[in-house]
Amino acid sequence: IKPYPRRYVESGQLVDGTPVTYRPIRPEDESLMVQFHQDLSESSVRSWYFESRSVNERTDHARLRRACFIDYAREMALVAVVQNKDGSKTIAGLTQMQKSSFSDRARFAIVVTDQWQHRGIGGQLLQKLINVAKSEGLSLLRAAFLSANDNLKHLFEKFGFSIVNASPAEPLYAELELPPLSSSMRQSAYPGV
C-alpha cells in the first residue's frame, strides 16, 4: 500500500474566513464521516448514491472502515475539513476517485453537505482532485450524475468537463481529458521515487 500522500494536504479559507483543510482521507476519519453522513439531506444522498440509503446503512462501521482505509495507489478520497467556531472539525465535502485497472483513466464522485453548499467547497475540492489526477498521470476523469442535479452540471461545465448523455434513461456523464505529464513533471510529482 502506498504511504499517506502528504503532498496533497492543503490549507486555506472560505470566502467568509472559515479555515478549511483539503487532504486525503485517513483511517481515523471514521467518526468525522459518521457526522458527515448524518449531515447529508435525502437529496444529497440520492445525488451521491443514485438512490435512497438510510443513515444506518451509510454509517455502518465496516462500510466506513473501507471508505477511510484506502489504497492510495488505486484510489483517492479527498475531504474538505472545516474548523467550526467551537474548535471542532467537520467534513464538509468529499470526492472519491477510483483508478481504472486497465487504463490511465478514473471515475469519481463529489458531494458537499447541505450546510456547506454554495460556499466554494465543491469547486475547490474538484480543482484539488483534478490536480491529483494530473499528478498521478491520469488522462481522463469521468463522473456520473443525475440529470436533475443542475448545480453539479454547472460546476462540471465551469471546470471544462464535457457533458455526455448516453441515453435519456441513464445518468449524465461529465468527462475531462487531462494533458499528459512531461517526464520532468512526472518525476517532481513523485519525489523520492
KAKA-V359822 format. One record per helix or strand of 2 or more residues. SS is the DSSP state (hx for helix, st for strand). FROM is the first residue (numbers start at 1). TO is the last residue. If there is no record, write none. Layout:
# KAKA-V359822
SS;FROM;TO  SS;FROM;TO
This chain:
# KAKA-V359822
hx;6;8  st;10;13  st;19;24  hx;27;38  hx;42;49  hx;55;58  hx;61;68  st;75;83  st;89;99  st;105;112  hx;114;116  hx;121;135  st;140;145  hx;150;158  st;162;165  st;172;177  hx;183;189
